Amino acid sequence: MKLTLKLKDMEEVKRFVDITSQYSEDMALVHGRYVVDAKSILGIISMDLNQPVELVCDHVNDNLVNDLKEFLAA
């Protein structure tokens, strides 16, 4: 499952990591050829956050989508 997300600033990155860390599933953020752990603040801030990124997760449930709705790219 893939979700397109937009993380605008460091505060959003922190909130995003707090949310994803509550889930046991492995998750990755992908932008072009770069792939980082979606639960890693350092990994995420190393990405170009001026562009949307894709969250890739094998098991996306409705709770996760609801928790991340503020980050969904339009």
N, CA, C, O and CB atoms as a CASP TS submission, in Angstrom:
PFRMAT TS
TARGET T0000
AUTHOR 0000-0000-0000
METHOD Language model
MODEL 1
PARENT N/A
ATOM      1  N   MET     1       0.844  -1.176   0.000  1.00  0.00           N
ATOM      2  CA  MET     1       0.000   0.000   0.000  1.00  0.00           C
ATOM      3  C   MET     1       0.889   1.238   0.000  1.00  0.00           C
ATOM      4  O   MET     1       1.918   1.270   0.675  1.00  0.00           O
ATOM      5  CB  MET     1      -0.960  -0.001   1.218  1.00  0.00           C
ATOM      6  N   LYS     2       0.495   2.245  -0.750  1.00  0.00           N
ATOM      7  CA  LYS     2       1.252   3.489  -0.817  1.00  0.00           C
ATOM      8  C   LYS     2       0.331   4.670  -0.536  1.00  0.00           C
ATOM      9  O   LYS     2      -0.803   4.722  -1.012  1.00  0.00           O
ATOM     10  CB  LYS     2       1.929   3.646  -2.195  1.00  0.00           C
ATOM     11  N   LEU     3       0.838   5.610   0.242  1.00  0.00           N
ATOM     12  CA  LEU     3       0.147   6.866   0.506  1.00  0.00           C
ATOM     13  C   LEU     3       1.098   7.994   0.145  1.00  0.00           C
ATOM     14  O   LEU     3       2.277   7.945   0.495  1.00  0.00           O
ATOM     15  CB  LEU     3      -0.322   6.969   2.002  1.00  0.00           C
ATOM     16  N   THR     4       0.607   9.004  -0.546  1.00  0.00           N
ATOM     17  CA  THR     4       1.419  10.164  -0.868  1.00  0.00           C
ATOM     18  C   THR     4       1.240  11.197   0.228  1.00  0.00           C
ATOM     19  O   THR     4       0.122  11.609   0.539  1.00  0.00           O
ATOM     20  CB  THR     4       1.042  10.749  -2.254  1.00  0.00           C
ATOM     21  N   LEU     5       2.364  11.611   0.811  1.00  0.00           N
ATOM     22  CA  LEU     5       2.347  12.507   1.966  1.00  0.00           C
ATOM     23  C   LEU     5       3.164  13.756   1.698  1.00  0.00           C
ATOM     24  O   LEU     5       4.058  13.767   0.851  1.00  0.00           O
ATOM     25  CB  LEU     5       2.876  11.793   3.205  1.00  0.00           C
ATOM     26  N   LYS     6       2.841  14.808   2.437  1.00  0.00           N
ATOM     27  CA  LYS     6       3.612  16.049   2.401  1.00  0.00           C
ATOM     28  C   LYS     6       3.969  16.421   3.834  1.00  0.00           C
ATOM     29  O   LYS     6       3.085  16.674   4.652  1.00  0.00           O
ATOM     30  CB  LYS     6       2.813  17.204   1.696  1.00  0.00           C
ATOM     31  N   LEU     7       5.250  16.455   4.133  1.00  0.00           N
ATOM     32  CA  LEU     7       5.749  16.855   5.445  1.00  0.00           C
ATOM     33  C   LEU     7       6.414  18.213   5.265  1.00  0.00           C
ATOM     34  O   LEU     7       7.430  18.323   4.580  1.00  0.00           O
ATOM     35  CB  LEU     7       6.753  15.787   6.048  1.00  0.00           C
ATOM     36  N   LYS     8       5.840  19.249   5.880  1.00  0.00           N
ATOM     37  CA  LYS     8       6.248  20.619   5.584  1.00  0.00           C
ATOM     38  C   LYS     8       7.397  21.140   6.432  1.00  0.00           C
ATOM     39  O   LYS     8       8.208  21.932   5.951  1.00  0.00           O
ATOM     40  CB  LYS     8       5.092  21.515   5.751  1.00  0.00           C
ATOM     41  N   ASP     9       7.480  20.709   7.685  1.00  0.00           N
ATOM     42  CA  ASP     9       8.512  21.262   8.567  1.00  0.00           C
ATOM     43  C   ASP     9       8.881  20.237   9.635  1.00  0.00           C
ATOM     44  O   ASP     9       8.330  19.138   9.685  1.00  0.00           O
ATOM     45  CB  ASP     9       8.027  22.582   9.225  1.00  0.00           C
ATOM     46  N   MET    10       9.823  20.625  10.483  1.00  0.00           N
ATOM     47  CA  MET    10      10.332  19.705  11.502  1.00  0.00           C
ATOM     48  C   MET    10       9.245  19.289  12.488  1.00  0.00           C
ATOM     49  O   MET    10       9.232  18.142  12.933  1.00  0.00           O
ATOM     50  CB  MET    10      11.490  20.346  12.253  1.00  0.00           C
ATOM     51  N   GLU    11       8.355  20.176  12.832  1.00  0.00           N
ATOM     52  CA  GLU    11       7.256  19.827  13.749  1.00  0.00           C
ATOM     53  C   GLU    11       6.384  18.727  13.148  1.00  0.00           C
ATOM     54  O   GLU    11       5.985  17.800  13.852  1.00  0.00           O
ATOM     55  CB  GLU    11       6.393  21.073  14.069  1.00  0.00           C
ATOM     56  N   GLU    12       6.089  18.824  11.861  1.00  0.00           N
ATOM     57  CA  GLU    12       5.302  17.774  11.212  1.00  0.00           C
ATOM     58  C   GLU    12       6.067  16.463  11.162  1.00  0.00           C
ATOM     59  O   GLU    12       5.476  15.397  11.330  1.00  0.00           O
ATOM     60  CB  GLU    12       4.906  18.198   9.801  1.00  0.00           C
ATOM     61  N   VAL    13       7.367  16.525  10.934  1.00  0.00           N
ATOM     62  CA  VAL    13       8.184  15.304  10.929  1.00  0.00           C
ATOM     63  C   VAL    13       8.122  14.637  12.294  1.00  0.00           C
ATOM     64  O   VAL    13       7.965  13.420  12.385  1.00  0.00           O
ATOM     65  CB  VAL    13       9.653  15.621  10.549  1.00  0.00           C
ATOM     66  N   LYS    14       8.245  15.426  13.353  1.00  0.00           N
ATOM     67  CA  LYS    14       8.172  14.868  14.711  1.00  0.00           C
ATOM     68  C   LYS    14       6.821  14.213  14.967  1.00  0.00           C
ATOM     69  O   LYS    14       6.764  13.101  15.490  1.00  0.00           O
ATOM     70  CB  LYS    14       8.427  15.964  15.756  1.00  0.00           C
ATOM     71  N   ARG    15       5.726  14.893  14.603  1.00  0.00           N
ATOM     72  CA  ARG    15       4.385  14.315  14.799  1.00  0.00           C
ATOM     73  C   ARG    15       4.223  13.043  13.972  1.00  0.00           C
ATOM     74  O   ARG    15       3.654  12.059  14.445  1.00  0.00           O
ATOM     75  CB  ARG    15       3.288  15.338  14.419  1.00  0.00           C
ATOM     76  N   PHE    16       4.727  13.064  12.731  1.00  0.00           N
ATOM     77  CA  PHE    16       4.637  11.906  11.852  1.00  0.00           C
ATOM     78  C   PHE    16       5.363  10.714  12.471  1.00  0.00           C
ATOM     79  O   PHE    16       4.817   9.611  12.500  1.00  0.00           O
ATOM     80  CB  PHE    16       5.220  12.232  10.466  1.00  0.00           C
ATOM     81  N   VAL    17       6.580  10.915  12.965  1.00  0.00           N
ATOM     82  CA  VAL    17       7.359   9.826  13.567  1.00  0.00           C
ATOM     83  C   VAL    17       6.686   9.324  14.845  1.00  0.00           C
ATOM     84  O   VAL    17       6.681   8.122  15.112  1.00  0.00           O
ATOM     85  CB  VAL    17       8.802  10.296  13.873  1.00  0.00           C
ATOM     86  N   ASP    18       6.121  10.234  15.630  1.00  0.00           N
ATOM     87  CA  ASP    18       5.378   9.809  16.828  1.00  0.00           C
ATOM     88  C   ASP    18       4.232   8.878  16.452  1.00  0.00           C
ATOM     89  O   ASP    18       3.979   7.887  17.138  1.00  0.00           O
ATOM     90  CB  ASP    18       4.831  11.034  17.592  1.00  0.00           C
ATOM     91  N   ILE    19       3.545   9.196  15.368  1.00  0.00           N
ATOM     92  CA  ILE    19       2.407   8.374  14.932  1.00  0.00           C
ATOM     93  C   ILE    19       2.890   7.039  14.381  1.00  0.00           C
ATOM     94  O   ILE    19       2.396   5.989  14.792  1.00  0.00           O
ATOM     95  CB  ILE    19       1.574   9.117  13.865  1.00  0.00           C
ATOM     96  N   THR    20       3.846   7.061  13.458  1.00  0.00           N
ATOM     97  CA  THR    20       4.283   5.809  12.828  1.00  0.00           C
ATOM     98  C   THR    20       4.954   4.878  13.838  1.00  0.00           C
ATOM     99  O   THR    20       4.899   3.657  13.692  1.00  0.00           O
ATOM    100  CB  THR    20       5.248   6.104  11.671  1.00  0.00           C
ATOM    101  N   SER    21       5.580   5.449  14.855  1.00  0.00           N
ATOM    102  CA  SER    21       6.243   4.623  15.867  1.00  0.00           C
ATOM    103  C   SER    21       5.266   3.825  16.720  1.00  0.00           C
ATOM    104  O   SER    21       5.666   2.878  17.397  1.00  0.00           O
ATOM    105  CB  SER    21       7.089   5.491  16.758  1.00  0.00           C
ATOM    106  N   GLN    22       4.002   4.195  16.695  1.00  0.00           N
ATOM    107  CA  GLN    22       2.981   3.477  17.456  1.00  0.00           C
ATOM    108  C   GLN    22       2.565   2.170  16.767  1.00  0.00           C
ATOM    109  O   GLN    22       1.868   1.349  17.363  1.00  0.00           O
ATOM    110  CB  GLN    22       1.758   4.368  17.657  1.00  0.00           C
ATOM    111  N   TYR    23       2.982   1.985  15.545  1.00  0.00           N
ATOM    112  CA  TYR    23       2.596   0.808  14.772  1.00  0.00           C
ATOM    113  C   TYR    23       3.777  -0.148  14.647  1.00  0.00           C
ATOM    114  O   TYR    23       4.919   0.287  14.498  1.00  0.00           O
ATOM    115  CB  TYR    23       2.082   1.216  13.375  1.00  0.00           C
ATOM    116  N   SER    24       3.507  -1.428  14.706  1.00  0.00           N
ATOM    117  CA  SER    24       4.572  -2.433  14.637  1.00  0.00           C
ATOM    118  C   SER    24       5.009  -2.737  13.202  1.00  0.00           C
ATOM    119  O   SER    24       6.074  -3.320  12.998  1.00  0.00           O
ATOM    120  CB  SER    24       4.112  -3.712  15.306  1.00  0.00           C
ATOM    121  N   GLU    25       4.220  -2.360  12.224  1.00  0.00           N
ATOM    122  CA  GLU    25       4.544  -2.648  10.831  1.00  0.00           C
ATOM    123  C   GLU    25       5.789  -1.893  10.384  1.00  0.00           C
ATOM    124  O   GLU    25       6.061  -0.786  10.849  1.00  0.00           O
ATOM    125  CB  GLU    25       3.365  -2.294   9.929  1.00  0.00           C
ATOM    126  N   ASP    26       6.539  -2.508   9.475  1.00  0.00           N
ATOM    127  CA  ASP    26       7.654  -1.810   8.839  1.00  0.00           C
ATOM    128  C   ASP    26       7.082  -0.825   7.838  1.00  0.00           C
ATOM    129  O   ASP    26       6.174  -1.158   7.076  1.00  0.00           O
ATOM    130  CB  ASP    26       8.638  -2.809   8.147  1.00  0.00           C
ATOM    131  N   MET    27       7.614   0.389   7.840  1.00  0.00           N
ATOM    132  CA  MET    27       7.158   1.425   6.924  1.00  0.00           C
ATOM    133  C   MET    27       8.381   2.140   6.371  1.00  0.00           C
ATOM    134  O   MET    27       9.389   2.298   7.059  1.00  0.00           O
ATOM    135  CB  MET    27       6.191   2.426   7.631  1.00  0.00           C
ATOM    136  N   ALA    28       8.276   2.566   5.127  1.00  0.00           N
ATOM    137  CA  ALA    28       9.368   3.304   4.498  1.00  0.00           C
ATOM    138  C   ALA    28       8.807   4.537   3.804  1.00  0.00           C
ATOM    139  O   ALA    28       7.671   4.540   3.328  1.00  0.00           O
ATOM    140  CB  ALA    28      10.139   2.409   3.491  1.00  0.00           C
ATOM    141  N   LEU    29       9.623   5.581   3.756  1.00  0.00           N
ATOM    142  CA  LEU    29       9.300   6.753   2.957  1.00  0.00           C
ATOM    143  C   LEU    29      10.188   6.707   1.727  1.00  0.00           C
ATOM    144  O   LEU    29      11.389   6.460   1.828  1.00  0.00           O
ATOM    145  CB  LEU    29       9.497   8.087   3.765  1.00  0.00           C
ATOM    146  N   VAL    30       9.596   6.945   0.574  1.00  0.00           N
ATOM    147  CA  VAL    30      10.305   6.844  -0.694  1.00  0.00           C
ATOM    148  C   VAL    30      10.165   8.163  -1.454  1.00  0.00           C
ATOM    149  O   VAL    30       9.072   8.714  -1.584  1.00  0.00           O
ATOM    150  CB  VAL    30       9.764   5.655  -1.539  1.00  0.00           C
ATOM    151  N   HIS    31      11.290   8.647  -1.947  1.00  0.00           N
ATOM    152  CA  HIS    31      11.295   9.807  -2.837  1.00  0.00           C
ATOM    153  C   HIS    31      12.344   9.530  -3.899  1.00  0.00           C
ATOM    154  O   HIS    31      13.544   9.564  -3.626  1.00  0.00           O
ATOM    155  CB  HIS    31      11.592  11.157  -2.058  1.00  0.00           C
ATOM    156  N   GLY    32      11.886   9.259  -5.104  1.00  0.00           N
ATOM    157  CA  GLY    32      12.816   8.894  -6.169  1.00  0.00           C
ATOM    158  C   GLY    32      13.525   7.606  -5.830  1.00  0.00           C
ATOM    159  O   GLY    32      12.882   6.585  -5.588  1.00  0.00           O
ATOM    160  N   ARG    33      14.836   7.644  -5.811  1.00  0.00           N
ATOM    161  CA  ARG    33      15.610   6.440  -5.495  1.00  0.00           C
ATOM    162  C   ARG    33      15.961   6.337  -4.021  1.00  0.00           C
ATOM    163  O   ARG    33      16.594   5.368  -3.602  1.00  0.00           O
ATOM    164  CB  ARG    33      16.875   6.412  -6.313  1.00  0.00           C
ATOM    165  N   TYR    34      15.560   7.319  -3.231  1.00  0.00           N
ATOM    166  CA  TYR    34      15.861   7.324  -1.798  1.00  0.00           C
ATOM    167  C   TYR    34      14.761   6.645  -0.998  1.00  0.00           C
ATOM    168  O   TYR    34      13.576   6.915  -1.195  1.00  0.00           O
ATOM    169  CB  TYR    34      16.058   8.753  -1.300  1.00  0.00           C
ATOM    170  N   VAL    35      15.164   5.767  -0.099  1.00  0.00           N
ATOM    171  CA  VAL    35      14.237   5.044   0.772  1.00  0.00           C
ATOM    172  C   VAL    35      14.766   5.158   2.196  1.00  0.00           C
ATOM    173  O   VAL    35      15.924   4.839   2.465  1.00  0.00           O
ATOM    174  CB  VAL    35      14.082   3.533   0.335  1.00  0.00           C
ATOM    175  N   VAL    36      13.897   5.622   3.119  1.00  0.00           N
ATOM    176  CA  VAL    36      14.302   5.732   4.521  1.00  0.00           C
ATOM    177  C   VAL    36      13.214   5.118   5.398  1.00  0.00           C
ATOM    178  O   VAL    36      12.058   4.996   4.992  1.00  0.00           O
ATOM    179  CB  VAL    36      14.561   7.222   4.918  1.00  0.00           C
ATOM    180  N   ASP    37      13.609   4.740   6.593  1.00  0.00           N
ATOM    181  CA  ASP    37      12.679   4.222   7.589  1.00  0.00           C
ATOM    182  C   ASP    37      11.706   5.335   7.974  1.00  0.00           C
ATOM    183  O   ASP    37      12.135   6.432   8.331  1.00  0.00           O
ATOM    184  CB  ASP    37      13.439   3.682   8.842  1.00  0.00           C
ATOM    185  N   ALA    38      10.415   5.069   7.907  1.00  0.00           N
ATOM    186  CA  ALA    38       9.391   6.072   8.215  1.00  0.00           C
ATOM    187  C   ALA    38       9.295   6.363   9.707  1.00  0.00           C
ATOM    188  O   ALA    38       8.513   7.219  10.120  1.00  0.00           O
ATOM    189  CB  ALA    38       8.041   5.612   7.700  1.00  0.00           C
ATOM    190  N   LYS    39      10.072   5.667  10.510  1.00  0.00           N
ATOM    191  CA  LYS    39      10.069   5.893  11.956  1.00  0.00           C
ATOM    192  C   LYS    39      11.370   6.565  12.412  1.00  0.00           C
ATOM    193  O   LYS    39      11.648   6.638  13.609  1.00  0.00           O
ATOM    194  CB  LYS    39       9.869   4.561  12.704  1.00  0.00           C
ATOM    195  N   SER    40      12.156   7.048  11.461  1.00  0.00           N
ATOM    196  CA  SER    40      13.460   7.639  11.746  1.00  0.00           C
ATOM    197  C   SER    40      13.456   9.132  11.428  1.00  0.00           C
ATOM    198  O   SER    40      13.372   9.526  10.265  1.00  0.00           O
ATOM    199  CB  SER    40      14.560   6.927  10.944  1.00  0.00           C
ATOM    200  N   ILE    41      13.547   9.950  12.460  1.00  0.00           N
ATOM    201  CA  ILE    41      13.594  11.403  12.245  1.00  0.00           C
ATOM    202  C   ILE    41      14.807  11.770  11.389  1.00  0.00           C
ATOM    203  O   ILE    41      14.689  12.549  10.443  1.00  0.00           O
ATOM    204  CB  ILE    41      13.643  12.158  13.602  1.00  0.00           C
ATOM    205  N   LEU    42      15.969  11.210  11.721  1.00  0.00           N
ATOM    206  CA  LEU    42      17.175  11.537  10.959  1.00  0.00           C
ATOM    207  C   LEU    42      17.047  11.124   9.490  1.00  0.00           C
ATOM    208  O   LEU    42      17.466  11.857   8.594  1.00  0.00           O
ATOM    209  CB  LEU    42      18.393  10.857  11.585  1.00  0.00           C
ATOM    210  N   GLY    43      16.472   9.957   9.255  1.00  0.00           N
ATOM    211  CA  GLY    43      16.276   9.515   7.880  1.00  0.00           C
ATOM    212  C   GLY    43      15.358  10.447   7.113  1.00  0.00           C
ATOM    213  O   GLY    43      15.628  10.791   5.963  1.00  0.00           O
ATOM    214  N   ILE    44      14.282  10.850   7.749  1.00  0.00           N
ATOM    215  CA  ILE    44      13.293  11.700   7.073  1.00  0.00           C
ATOM    216  C   ILE    44      13.861  13.083   6.773  1.00  0.00           C
ATOM    217  O   ILE    44      13.661  13.606   5.677  1.00  0.00           O
ATOM    218  CB  ILE    44      12.028  11.832   7.928  1.00  0.00           C
ATOM    219  N   ILE    45      14.569  13.686   7.736  1.00  0.00           N
ATOM    220  CA  ILE    45      15.074  15.035   7.474  1.00  0.00           C
ATOM    221  C   ILE    45      16.222  15.037   6.464  1.00  0.00           C
ATOM    222  O   ILE    45      16.603  16.097   5.967  1.00  0.00           O
ATOM    223  CB  ILE    45      15.532  15.678   8.773  1.00  0.00           C
ATOM    224  N   SER    46      16.772  13.872   6.159  1.00  0.00           N
ATOM    225  CA  SER    46      17.800  13.801   5.121  1.00  0.00           C
ATOM    226  C   SER    46      17.195  13.826   3.718  1.00  0.00           C
ATOM    227  O   SER    46      17.917  13.949   2.728  1.00  0.00           O
ATOM    228  CB  SER    46      18.637  12.540   5.299  1.00  0.00           C
ATOM    229  N   MET    47      15.869  13.710   3.636  1.00  0.00           N
ATOM    230  CA  MET    47      15.179  13.706   2.343  1.00  0.00           C
ATOM    231  C   MET    47      14.822  15.137   1.935  1.00  0.00           C
ATOM    232  O   MET    47      14.811  16.048   2.764  1.00  0.00           O
ATOM    233  CB  MET    47      13.902  12.825   2.406  1.00  0.00           C
ATOM    234  N   ASP    48      14.532  15.317   0.657  1.00  0.00           N
ATOM    235  CA  ASP    48      14.039  16.594   0.147  1.00  0.00           C
ATOM    236  C   ASP    48      12.556  16.681   0.466  1.00  0.00           C
ATOM    237  O   ASP    48      11.732  16.068  -0.213  1.00  0.00           O
ATOM    238  CB  ASP    48      14.297  16.740  -1.395  1.00  0.00           C
ATOM    239  N   LEU    49      12.215  17.442   1.500  1.00  0.00           N
ATOM    240  CA  LEU    49      10.817  17.529   1.929  1.00  0.00           C
ATOM    241  C   LEU    49      10.040  18.621   1.203  1.00  0.00           C
ATOM    242  O   LEU    49       8.891  18.899   1.545  1.00  0.00           O
ATOM    243  CB  LEU    49      10.752  17.774   3.415  1.00  0.00           C
ATOM    244  N   ASN    50      10.663  19.240   0.204  1.00  0.00           N
ATOM    245  CA  ASN    50       9.929  20.210  -0.620  1.00  0.00           C
ATOM    246  C   ASN    50       8.980  19.512  -1.581  1.00  0.00           C
ATOM    247  O   ASN    50       8.084  20.133  -2.151  1.00  0.00           O
ATOM    248  CB  ASN    50      10.905  21.095  -1.403  1.00  0.00           C
ATOM    249  N   GLN    51       9.188  18.221  -1.751  1.00  0.00           N
ATOM    250  CA  GLN    51       8.358  17.419  -2.649  1.00  0.00           C
ATOM    251  C   GLN    51       7.595  16.381  -1.832  1.00  0.00           C
ATOM    252  O   GLN    51       8.057  15.970  -0.768  1.00  0.00           O
ATOM    253  CB  GLN    51       9.224  16.731  -3.745  1.00  0.00           C
ATOM    254  N   PRO    52       6.425  15.951  -2.322  1.00  0.00           N
ATOM    255  CA  PRO    52       5.710  14.867  -1.630  1.00  0.00           C
ATOM    256  C   PRO    52       6.554  13.593  -1.617  1.00  0.00           C
ATOM    257  O   PRO    52       7.382  13.366  -2.500  1.00  0.00           O
ATOM    258  CB  PRO    52       4.340  14.593  -2.308  1.00  0.00           C
ATOM    259  N   VAL    53       6.325  12.779  -0.603  1.00  0.00           N
ATOM    260  CA  VAL    53       6.991  11.488  -0.469  1.00  0.00           C
ATOM    261  C   VAL    53       5.922  10.408  -0.398  1.00  0.00           C
ATOM    262  O   VAL    53       4.762  10.691  -0.100  1.00  0.00           O
ATOM    263  CB  VAL    53       7.916  11.449   0.793  1.00  0.00           C
ATOM    264  N   GLU    54       6.316   9.182  -0.671  1.00  0.00           N
ATOM    265  CA  GLU    54       5.377   8.064  -0.595  1.00  0.00           C
ATOM    266  C   GLU    54       5.671   7.222   0.628  1.00  0.00           C
ATOM    267  O   GLU    54       6.813   6.833   0.870  1.00  0.00           O
ATOM    268  CB  GLU    54       5.446   7.201  -1.865  1.00  0.00           C
ATOM    269  N   LEU    55       4.635   6.946   1.395  1.00  0.00           N
ATOM    270  CA  LEU    55       4.731   6.004   2.499  1.00  0.00           C
ATOM    271  C   LEU    55       4.395   4.635   1.942  1.00  0.00           C
ATOM    272  O   LEU    55       3.331   4.437   1.355  1.00  0.00           O
ATOM    273  CB  LEU    55       3.780   6.395   3.688  1.00  0.00           C
ATOM    274  N   VAL    56       5.304   3.695   2.127  1.00  0.00           N
ATOM    275  CA  VAL    56       5.106   2.331   1.654  1.00  0.00           C
ATOM    276  C   VAL    56       5.032   1.420   2.867  1.00  0.00           C
ATOM    277  O   VAL    56       5.920   1.420   3.719  1.00  0.00           O
ATOM    278  CB  VAL    56       6.250   1.887   0.683  1.00  0.00           C
ATOM    279  N   CYS    57       3.950   0.640   2.931  1.00  0.00           N
ATOM    280  CA  CYS    57       3.725  -0.255   4.066  1.00  0.00           C
ATOM    281  C   CYS    57       2.943  -1.461   3.564  1.00  0.00           C
ATOM    282  O   CYS    57       2.015  -1.318   2.768  1.00  0.00           O
ATOM    283  CB  CYS    57       2.962   0.471   5.232  1.00  0.00           C
ATOM    284  N   ASP    58       3.314  -2.635   4.025  1.00  0.00           N
ATOM    285  CA  ASP    58       2.626  -3.852   3.590  1.00  0.00           C
ATOM    286  C   ASP    58       1.195  -3.914   4.105  1.00  0.00           C
ATOM    287  O   ASP    58       0.296  -4.365   3.395  1.00  0.00           O
ATOM    288  CB  ASP    58       3.390  -5.079   4.055  1.00  0.00           C
ATOM    289  N   HIS    59       0.984  -3.469   5.321  1.00  0.00           N
ATOM    290  CA  HIS    59      -0.333  -3.605   5.952  1.00  0.00           C
ATOM    291  C   HIS    59      -0.828  -2.251   6.440  1.00  0.00           C
ATOM    292  O   HIS    59      -0.625  -1.889   7.599  1.00  0.00           O
ATOM    293  CB  HIS    59      -0.276  -4.606   7.125  1.00  0.00           C
ATOM    294  N   VAL    60      -1.475  -1.509   5.558  1.00  0.00           N
ATOM    295  CA  VAL    60      -2.049  -0.220   5.940  1.00  0.00           C
ATOM    296  C   VAL    60      -3.485  -0.465   6.370  1.00  0.00           C
ATOM    297  O   VAL    60      -4.284  -1.021   5.617  1.00  0.00           O
ATOM    298  CB  VAL    60      -1.976   0.821   4.765  1.00  0.00           C
ATOM    299  N   ASN    61      -3.804  -0.045   7.583  1.00  0.00           N
ATOM    300  CA  ASN    61      -5.176  -0.195   8.037  1.00  0.00           C
ATOM    301  C   ASN    61      -5.832   1.176   8.144  1.00  0.00           C
ATOM    302  O   ASN    61      -5.170   2.206   8.020  1.00  0.00           O
ATOM    303  CB  ASN    61      -5.230  -0.932   9.390  1.00  0.00           C
ATOM    304  N   ASP    62      -7.131   1.173   8.373  1.00  0.00           N
ATOM    305  CA  ASP    62      -7.888   2.420   8.436  1.00  0.00           C
ATOM    306  C   ASP    62      -7.407   3.324   9.562  1.00  0.00           C
ATOM    307  O   ASP    62      -7.433   4.547   9.422  1.00  0.00           O
ATOM    308  CB  ASP    62      -9.362   2.125   8.611  1.00  0.00           C
ATOM    309  N   ASN    63      -6.969   2.745  10.675  1.00  0.00           N
ATOM    310  CA  ASN    63      -6.471   3.560  11.788  1.00  0.00           C
ATOM    311  C   ASN    63      -5.235   4.344  11.375  1.00  0.00           C
ATOM    312  O   ASN    63      -5.111   5.524  11.705  1.00  0.00           O
ATOM    313  CB  ASN    63      -6.151   2.677  13.002  1.00  0.00           C
ATOM    314  N   LEU    64      -4.326   3.705  10.659  1.00  0.00           N
ATOM    315  CA  LEU    64      -3.117   4.390  10.214  1.00  0.00           C
ATOM    316  C   LEU    64      -3.467   5.520   9.255  1.00  0.00           C
ATOM    317  O   LEU    64      -2.954   6.631   9.394  1.00  0.00           O
ATOM    318  CB  LEU    64      -2.151   3.400   9.544  1.00  0.00           C
ATOM    319  N   VAL    65      -4.323   5.252   8.298  1.00  0.00           N
ATOM    320  CA  VAL    65      -4.731   6.278   7.338  1.00  0.00           C
ATOM    321  C   VAL    65      -5.380   7.445   8.072  1.00  0.00           C
ATOM    322  O   VAL    65      -5.094   8.602   7.765  1.00  0.00           O
ATOM    323  CB  VAL    65      -5.703   5.693   6.285  1.00  0.00           C
ATOM    324  N   ASN    66      -6.239   7.160   9.024  1.00  0.00           N
ATOM    325  CA  ASN    66      -6.899   8.216   9.793  1.00  0.00           C
ATOM    326  C   ASN    66      -5.881   9.017  10.607  1.00  0.00           C
ATOM    327  O   ASN    66      -5.970  10.243  10.673  1.00  0.00           O
ATOM    328  CB  ASN    66      -7.965   7.614  10.724  1.00  0.00           C
ATOM    329  N   ASP    67      -4.914   8.330  11.226  1.00  0.00           N
ATOM    330  CA  ASP    67      -3.910   9.012  12.026  1.00  0.00           C
ATOM    331  C   ASP    67      -3.027   9.921  11.177  1.00  0.00           C
ATOM    332  O   ASP    67      -2.526  10.932  11.669  1.00  0.00           O
ATOM    333  CB  ASP    67      -3.055   7.998  12.759  1.00  0.00           C
ATOM    334  N   LEU    68      -2.832   9.571   9.908  1.00  0.00           N
ATOM    335  CA  LEU    68      -1.936  10.326   9.026  1.00  0.00           C
ATOM    336  C   LEU    68      -2.675  11.291   8.115  1.00  0.00           C
ATOM    337  O   LEU    68      -2.049  11.884   7.236  1.00  0.00           O
ATOM    338  CB  LEU    68      -1.123   9.376   8.188  1.00  0.00           C
ATOM    339  N   LYS    69      -3.972  11.475   8.285  1.00  0.00           N
ATOM    340  CA  LYS    69      -4.751  12.280   7.330  1.00  0.00           C
ATOM    341  C   LYS    69      -4.249  13.710   7.198  1.00  0.00           C
ATOM    342  O   LYS    69      -4.386  14.306   6.129  1.00  0.00           O
ATOM    343  CB  LYS    69      -6.199  12.303   7.742  1.00  0.00           C
ATOM    344  N   GLU    70      -3.673  14.277   8.250  1.00  0.00           N
ATOM    345  CA  GLU    70      -3.183  15.656   8.165  1.00  0.00           C
ATOM    346  C   GLU    70      -1.979  15.770   7.221  1.00  0.00           C
ATOM    347  O   GLU    70      -1.665  16.867   6.759  1.00  0.00           O
ATOM    348  CB  GLU    70      -2.802  16.167   9.562  1.00  0.00           C
ATOM    349  N   PHE    71      -1.310  14.661   6.933  1.00  0.00           N
ATOM    350  CA  PHE    71      -0.127  14.673   6.082  1.00  0.00           C
ATOM    351  C   PHE    71      -0.416  14.247   4.638  1.00  0.00           C
ATOM    352  O   PHE    71       0.477  14.318   3.793  1.00  0.00           O
ATOM    353  CB  PHE    71       0.922  13.770   6.672  1.00  0.00           C
ATOM    354  N   LEU    72      -1.615  13.818   4.344  1.00  0.00           N
ATOM    355  CA  LEU    72      -1.939  13.351   2.998  1.00  0.00           C
ATOM    356  C   LEU    72      -1.813  14.495   2.002  1.00  0.00           C
ATOM    357  O   LEU    72      -2.342  15.584   2.226  1.00  0.00           O
ATOM    358  CB  LEU    72      -3.358  12.753   2.953  1.00  0.00           C
ATOM    359  N   ALA    73      -1.113  14.244   0.903  1.00  0.00           N
ATOM    360  CA  ALA    73      -0.948  15.250  -0.134  1.00  0.00           C
ATOM    361  C   ALA    73      -2.250  15.376  -0.918  1.00  0.00           C
ATOM    362  O   ALA    73      -2.931  14.387  -1.189  1.00  0.00           O
ATOM    363  CB  ALA    73       0.232  14.891  -1.075  1.00  0.00           C
ATOM    364  N   ALA    74      -2.575  16.599  -1.270  1.00  0.00           N
ATOM    365  CA  ALA    74      -3.833  16.847  -1.999  1.00  0.00           C
ATOM    366  C   ALA    74      -3.749  16.397  -3.425  1.00  0.00           C
ATOM    367  O   ALA    74      -4.717  16.533  -4.173  1.00  0.00           O
ATOM    368  CB  ALA    74      -4.196  18.313  -1.960  1.00  0.00           C
TER
END
